């Protein structure tokens, strides 16, 4: 398919282009309770094509672009038509001219993963065992689950000599836990790993079953006003993702932030009483979609920004090294244990109906589905109400747990403690 696209590009005199070829092999299993309901194997290939066009307007040079996708079933006539339309469309996109990624050629690189070390059925078996290991209660159980084992083969080619390829593996899925009595409730959860994280998945399911059981007996949330809150797992990740955005070239070029390498990005340095953020940028693949070699880099060190990262175009506009856009990061742990966090007076929130953080203004909000309220004497499961806070304020005294979590997007603290967050109870 690549050869057909290259031929069509040449026939249309398109010399500036980028091809991203992705072949995905996926083995998928679906369960109803503990019974295997469906198993299927899916193999797909898609080539994402970007056509660039250089032009000048009022003395200013531009590099416009347009994108389309090619499937194996498409004829040469359809591919040719798509290229013509994309080239015409690119002439209306007034992106100021910038340099694309430099020439780079590499053999196929296989990303290290223990998924690759064993047969598919054995890998699936290990994850299924972990999924159901703690499902032992007839009243609170997993009522459905899906699990996907994937192998991605990627290749990037450009008109200026980039030709790189890599193979990477992953396992992801979702499940729903149900508690039938005293109140019939359900909890949705998902997971996404680069390796066979069997112990982590088993622990995650155990926590989900426990929170589903407690949700069925939870009372109305009595907290109104300011309170300390503990956020675990993906909620901690969503808050900490704020610091990845701080280093993003697009947000800084657009004027949302004015961060510079060497500047303190955790508020006012003299006001910090909690943990200082140290974040490393981690590659999820050996190359990115532009053909830039991705390596581990220091992003923030104790609150001080070390590196811009982000889309090639905006790195060029900022006149900083084009290191690629990072989607995974490592946050250093703090010195407070997760158990000590949960012992603090306030709310340990394990499940929101909805949780969002605005990375530009730093506000976060969520509707509480289940939390544990510690009034200093006893701990009770509660539900209802919401939290509304600002990471810009909370980061002054943020605490990071010793314990860690590992997913496809973060290697970092399992939980964070935020002080004096606004809570609207029932």
C-alpha positions as CSV (number, residue, x, y, z in Angstrom):
1,X,0.0,0.0,0.0
2,X,2.9,2.4,0.7
3,X,4.3,1.9,-2.8
4,X,0.9,2.8,-4.3
5,X,0.7,6.0,-2.3
6,X,4.3,7.0,-3.1
7,X,3.7,6.4,-6.8
8,X,0.5,8.6,-6.6
9,X,2.4,11.4,-4.8
10,X,5.1,11.3,-7.4
11,X,2.6,11.4,-10.3
12,X,1.0,14.5,-8.7
13,X,4.4,16.2,-8.2
14,X,4.0,16.2,-4.4
15,X,7.4,16.1,-2.8
16,X,6.7,17.3,0.7
17,X,4.7,14.7,2.5
18,X,4.5,12.5,5.6
19,X,3.1,8.9,5.7
20,X,2.2,7.1,9.0
21,X,1.6,3.4,8.4
22,X,0.0,1.6,11.3
23,X,-0.7,-2.2,11.3
24,X,-2.5,-3.4,14.4
25,X,-2.9,-7.1,15.4
26,X,-5.4,-7.5,18.2
27,X,-6.7,-10.5,20.2
28,X,-9.9,-9.6,22.0
29,X,-11.9,-11.5,24.7
30,X,-15.3,-10.6,26.1
31,X,-16.7,-12.1,29.4
32,X,-20.1,-12.2,30.9
33,X,-19.4,-12.7,34.6
34,X,-16.7,-15.4,34.5
35,X,-17.8,-17.0,31.3
36,X,-16.0,-16.3,28.0
37,X,-18.7,-14.9,25.7
38,X,-16.7,-14.0,22.6
39,X,-13.1,-14.2,21.3
40,X,-12.0,-12.6,18.1
41,X,-8.8,-11.6,16.3
42,X,-8.6,-8.3,14.3
43,X,-5.9,-7.2,11.9
44,X,-6.1,-3.7,10.5
45,X,-3.9,-1.4,8.5
46,X,-4.3,2.4,7.9
47,X,-2.0,4.9,6.4
48,X,-2.4,8.5,7.5
49,X,-1.1,10.8,4.8
50,X,-0.2,14.5,5.3
51,X,0.4,16.6,2.1
52,X,2.2,19.9,2.5
53,X,2.2,22.8,0.2
54,X,4.7,25.7,0.2
55,X,3.3,29.1,-1.0
56,X,3.8,32.8,-0.4
57,X,1.2,35.5,0.3
58,X,1.9,39.2,0.8
59,X,5.6,38.5,1.2
60,X,5.1,35.9,3.9
61,X,6.0,32.2,3.3
62,X,3.6,29.5,4.4
63,X,3.6,25.8,4.7
64,X,0.0,24.5,4.5
65,X,-1.0,20.9,5.1
66,X,-4.0,18.6,4.7
67,X,-4.6,15.1,5.9
68,X,-6.4,12.0,4.7
69,X,-6.4,8.2,5.4
70,X,-5.9,5.3,3.0
71,X,-7.3,1.8,3.6
72,X,-6.0,-1.3,1.8
73,X,-9.3,-1.6,-0.2
74,X,-8.9,1.8,-1.9
75,X,-8.2,1.9,-5.6
76,X,-5.3,3.9,-7.2
77,X,-7.9,6.3,-8.7
78,X,-9.3,7.1,-5.2
79,X,-5.9,7.6,-3.7
80,X,-5.0,9.9,-6.6
81,X,-8.2,11.9,-6.1
82,X,-7.5,12.3,-2.4
83,X,-4.0,13.6,-3.0
84,X,-5.3,16.2,-5.5
85,X,-7.9,17.4,-3.0
86,X,-5.5,17.5,-0.1
87,X,-2.9,19.5,-2.1
88,X,-5.6,22.0,-3.1
89,X,-6.8,22.3,0.5
90,X,-3.3,22.8,1.8
91,X,-3.1,25.9,-0.2
92,X,-5.7,27.6,2.1
93,X,-3.9,26.7,5.3
94,X,-1.8,29.7,6.4
95,X,0.7,28.1,8.8
96,X,3.9,30.1,8.7
97,X,6.7,28.2,7.1
98,X,8.8,25.9,9.3
99,X,11.3,23.1,8.8
100,X,10.0,19.5,9.0
101,X,12.0,16.7,10.8
102,X,15.5,16.1,9.5
103,X,16.4,13.0,7.6
104,X,16.6,9.8,9.7
105,X,16.7,6.2,8.6
106,X,16.5,3.3,11.0
107,X,16.0,-0.5,11.1
108,X,12.8,-1.7,12.8
109,X,13.0,-1.2,16.5
110,X,11.0,-3.5,18.9
111,X,9.9,-1.8,22.1
112,X,10.8,-3.9,25.1
113,X,7.8,-5.5,26.7
114,X,7.2,-8.8,28.5
115,X,4.1,-9.3,26.3
116,X,6.4,-10.1,23.4
117,X,8.2,-12.8,25.4
118,X,5.3,-15.3,25.6
119,X,2.6,-16.7,23.3
120,X,-0.7,-14.7,23.0
121,X,-2.8,-17.3,24.8
122,X,-0.5,-17.5,27.7
123,X,-0.4,-13.7,28.0
124,X,-4.1,-13.5,27.9
125,X,-4.4,-16.2,30.4
126,X,-2.2,-14.4,32.9
127,X,-4.2,-11.2,32.6
128,X,-7.6,-13.0,32.8
129,X,-6.4,-14.8,36.0
130,X,-5.4,-11.4,37.5
131,X,-8.7,-9.9,36.5
132,X,-10.8,-12.5,38.3
133,X,-8.3,-13.4,41.1
134,X,-10.3,-11.3,43.7
135,X,-13.7,-11.9,42.3
136,X,-14.9,-14.3,45.1
137,X,-18.1,-12.8,46.4
138,X,-21.5,-13.8,45.1
139,X,-23.0,-10.4,46.1
140,X,-20.3,-8.2,44.7
141,X,-18.7,-9.4,41.4
142,X,-17.5,-8.5,37.9
143,X,-20.6,-8.7,35.7
144,X,-18.8,-8.1,32.4
145,X,-15.3,-7.5,31.1
146,X,-13.3,-6.9,27.9
147,X,-9.6,-7.5,27.4
148,X,-7.5,-6.6,24.4
149,X,-3.9,-7.7,23.7
150,X,-2.4,-5.6,20.9
151,X,0.7,-5.5,18.7
152,X,1.3,-2.3,16.7
153,X,3.7,-2.1,13.8
154,X,4.3,1.6,12.8
155,X,6.3,3.2,10.0
156,X,6.9,6.9,9.3
157,X,8.2,8.1,5.9
158,X,8.6,11.7,4.7
159,X,9.6,13.4,1.5
160,X,12.9,14.6,3.0
161,X,14.3,11.2,3.9
162,X,12.7,10.0,7.1
163,X,12.1,6.3,7.1
164,X,11.7,4.7,10.6
165,X,9.7,1.8,11.9
166,X,9.0,0.2,15.3
167,X,6.9,-2.5,17.0
168,X,5.2,-2.1,20.3
169,X,2.8,-4.1,22.5
170,X,0.0,-3.3,24.9
171,X,-2.8,-4.7,27.0
172,X,-5.9,-2.8,27.8
173,X,-9.5,-3.4,28.8
174,X,-12.5,-2.5,30.9
175,X,-14.8,-4.1,33.4
176,X,-18.0,-3.4,35.4
177,X,-18.4,-4.4,39.0
178,X,-21.8,-4.9,40.5
179,X,-23.1,-5.1,44.0
180,X,-26.7,-6.5,44.3
181,X,-27.6,-5.6,47.9
182,X,-28.5,-3.7,49.9
183,X,-28.6,-1.3,46.9
184,X,-28.0,-2.5,43.4
185,X,-25.0,-0.4,42.1
186,X,-22.4,-0.7,39.4
187,X,-18.8,0.7,39.0
188,X,-17.0,1.0,35.6
189,X,-13.2,0.8,35.5
190,X,-10.6,0.6,32.8
191,X,-6.9,-0.3,32.5
192,X,-4.1,0.3,30.0
193,X,-0.6,-1.1,30.3
194,X,2.6,-1.5,28.3
195,X,3.4,-4.8,30.0
196,X,1.6,-7.7,31.7
197,X,1.0,-5.8,35.0
198,X,-0.9,-8.7,36.6
199,X,-0.4,-7.7,40.2
200,X,-1.4,-4.1,39.5
201,X,-4.5,-5.3,37.7
202,X,-5.5,-7.7,40.5
203,X,-5.1,-4.9,43.1
204,X,-7.1,-2.5,40.9
205,X,-10.0,-5.0,40.6
206,X,-9.9,-5.6,44.4
207,X,-10.2,-1.9,45.0
208,X,-13.0,-1.6,42.5
209,X,-15.0,-4.4,44.1
210,X,-14.5,-2.8,47.5
211,X,-15.7,0.6,46.4
212,X,-18.7,-1.0,44.7
213,X,-19.6,-2.8,47.9
214,X,-19.2,0.4,49.9
215,X,-21.1,2.4,47.4
216,X,-24.2,0.3,48.1
217,X,-24.2,1.3,51.8
218,X,-22.8,4.9,51.5
219,X,-24.6,7.8,53.2
220,X,-25.1,11.3,52.0
221,X,-21.9,13.3,52.0
222,X,-22.0,15.7,55.0
223,X,-19.0,17.9,54.1
224,X,-19.6,21.5,53.1
225,X,-16.8,24.1,52.9
226,X,-13.1,23.6,52.8
227,X,-11.6,20.1,53.3
228,X,-8.4,18.1,52.6
229,X,-8.9,15.5,49.9
230,X,-7.0,12.5,48.8
231,X,-7.2,11.5,45.1
232,X,-5.8,8.1,44.0
233,X,-4.9,6.4,40.7
234,X,-6.3,8.1,37.6
235,X,-7.6,11.1,39.4
236,X,-4.1,11.8,40.7
237,X,-2.8,11.3,37.2
238,X,-5.3,13.8,35.7
239,X,-4.2,16.5,38.2
240,X,-0.5,15.8,37.7
241,X,-0.9,16.0,33.9
242,X,-1.2,19.7,34.5
243,X,2.6,19.8,34.8
244,X,3.1,18.0,31.4
245,X,0.9,20.7,29.8
246,X,3.1,23.4,31.4
247,X,6.0,22.2,29.2
248,X,3.9,22.0,26.0
249,X,5.2,24.2,23.2
250,X,1.7,24.9,21.8
251,X,0.3,26.3,25.1
252,X,3.4,28.5,25.5
253,X,3.5,29.7,21.9
254,X,-0.3,30.5,22.1
255,X,0.3,32.6,25.2
256,X,-1.6,30.5,27.7
257,X,1.6,30.2,29.7
258,X,4.9,32.1,29.7
259,X,7.1,29.4,30.9
260,X,10.8,29.4,30.0
261,X,13.5,26.8,30.5
262,X,14.8,27.6,34.0
263,X,11.7,29.2,35.3
264,X,9.7,27.9,38.3
265,X,6.4,26.4,37.1
266,X,4.9,25.4,40.5
267,X,3.5,28.8,41.5
268,X,5.6,31.1,43.7
269,X,8.7,29.2,44.9
270,X,8.7,30.9,48.3
271,X,5.1,29.7,49.0
272,X,5.8,26.0,48.5
273,X,5.3,24.0,51.7
274,X,4.6,20.6,50.2
275,X,6.4,18.4,47.7
276,X,8.2,19.9,44.7
277,X,7.4,18.4,41.3
278,X,10.1,16.5,39.5
279,X,8.9,15.1,36.1
280,X,10.8,13.1,33.5
281,X,9.5,12.8,30.0
282,X,9.2,9.2,28.9
283,X,9.1,7.9,25.3
284,X,6.2,5.5,24.5
285,X,7.9,4.6,21.2
286,X,11.5,5.0,19.8
287,X,10.2,7.6,17.3
288,X,7.2,9.9,17.0
289,X,4.8,10.5,14.2
290,X,7.1,13.0,12.5
291,X,10.1,10.7,12.6
292,X,11.9,12.3,15.5
293,X,13.9,10.1,17.8
294,X,12.3,10.0,21.2
295,X,14.5,9.6,24.3
296,X,14.0,10.1,28.1
297,X,14.4,13.8,29.1
298,X,14.1,15.9,32.2
299,X,11.0,18.0,32.0
300,X,10.8,19.6,35.5
301,X,13.2,19.3,38.3
302,X,11.9,20.3,41.8
303,X,9.5,22.8,40.2
304,X,12.0,24.2,37.6
305,X,11.2,23.6,33.9
306,X,14.0,21.9,32.0
307,X,12.6,21.2,28.6
308,X,9.9,22.3,26.1
309,X,8.1,19.4,24.5
310,X,5.3,19.3,22.0
311,X,4.3,19.4,18.3
312,X,7.1,20.0,15.8
313,X,5.5,23.1,14.3
314,X,5.3,25.0,17.6
315,X,8.7,24.0,18.8
316,X,10.0,25.5,15.5
317,X,8.0,28.7,16.1
318,X,9.5,29.0,19.6
319,X,12.9,28.4,18.2
320,X,13.6,25.5,20.6
321,X,14.8,22.0,20.0
322,X,12.1,19.8,18.4
323,X,12.2,16.9,20.8
324,X,8.7,15.6,20.0
325,X,5.4,15.5,21.9
326,X,5.4,13.3,25.0
327,X,2.3,11.6,26.3
328,X,3.9,9.7,29.2
329,X,5.8,11.0,32.1
330,X,7.4,10.0,35.4
331,X,6.7,11.9,38.6
332,X,9.0,11.4,41.5
333,X,7.3,10.1,44.7
334,X,6.9,12.0,47.9
335,X,7.7,10.8,51.5
336,X,4.1,10.3,52.7
337,X,2.6,6.9,52.7
338,X,-0.8,6.2,51.1
339,X,-2.1,4.8,54.3
340,X,-1.1,8.0,56.2
341,X,-2.9,10.0,53.6
342,X,-6.1,8.1,54.1
343,X,-5.8,8.6,57.9
344,X,-5.9,12.4,57.5
345,X,-9.2,14.2,58.5
346,X,-11.1,14.9,55.3
347,X,-12.3,13.0,52.2
348,X,-10.5,10.1,50.4
349,X,-12.4,10.1,47.1
350,X,-12.2,6.9,45.1
351,X,-14.8,7.4,42.4
352,X,-16.3,10.4,40.6
353,X,-19.3,10.4,38.3
354,X,-17.3,13.0,36.3
355,X,-13.8,14.5,37.0
356,X,-12.2,17.2,34.8
357,X,-9.2,19.5,35.1
358,X,-8.8,22.5,32.8
359,X,-5.0,22.6,32.1
360,X,-5.1,26.3,31.1
361,X,-6.7,27.8,34.2
362,X,-5.8,24.9,36.5
363,X,-9.4,24.4,37.8
364,X,-10.6,20.9,38.6
365,X,-14.1,19.7,39.5
366,X,-15.9,16.5,40.0
367,X,-19.2,15.0,41.2
368,X,-18.5,12.5,44.1
369,X,-19.8,9.0,43.5
370,X,-18.0,7.4,46.4
371,X,-15.6,8.8,49.1
372,X,-14.5,7.9,52.6
373,X,-15.1,10.7,55.1
374,X,-12.7,10.7,58.1
375,X,-14.1,13.1,60.8
376,X,-11.1,12.4,63.1
377,X,-12.9,9.6,65.0
378,X,-14.4,7.3,62.4
379,X,-14.4,6.7,58.7
380,X,-17.7,6.2,56.8
381,X,-18.4,5.7,53.0
382,X,-20.3,8.8,51.6
383,X,-21.8,9.7,48.3
384,X,-23.0,12.9,46.6
385,X,-21.9,16.5,46.4
386,X,-18.9,17.8,44.4
387,X,-15.4,19.2,44.7
388,X,-14.2,22.5,43.0
389,X,-10.6,23.4,43.3
390,X,-7.5,25.0,41.7
391,X,-4.2,23.2,41.3
392,X,-2.6,26.6,41.2
393,X,-3.6,27.1,44.8
394,X,-3.4,23.4,45.9
395,X,0.1,22.9,44.5
396,X,1.6,25.0,47.3
397,X,1.0,22.2,49.8
398,X,0.5,19.2,47.6
399,X,1.8,15.8,49.0
400,X,2.7,12.9,46.8
401,X,2.5,9.3,48.0
402,X,5.4,6.9,48.4
403,X,3.5,4.2,46.6
404,X,3.4,4.3,42.8
405,X,1.3,3.4,39.8
406,X,2.4,2.3,36.3
407,X,0.2,2.8,33.2
408,X,0.7,3.7,29.6
409,X,0.7,7.4,30.5
410,X,2.2,7.7,33.9
411,X,4.8,6.3,36.2
412,X,4.1,8.2,39.4
413,X,2.6,8.5,42.8
414,X,-0.5,6.3,43.5
415,X,-2.2,9.2,45.3
416,X,-2.0,12.9,46.1
417,X,-3.2,14.9,49.0
418,X,-4.6,18.4,48.4
419,X,-5.4,20.7,51.2
420,X,-8.3,23.2,51.6
421,X,-10.3,22.2,48.6
422,X,-13.9,23.5,48.3
423,X,-16.5,20.7,48.8
424,X,-20.2,21.0,48.4
425,X,-21.9,18.2,50.2
426,X,-25.5,17.0,50.3
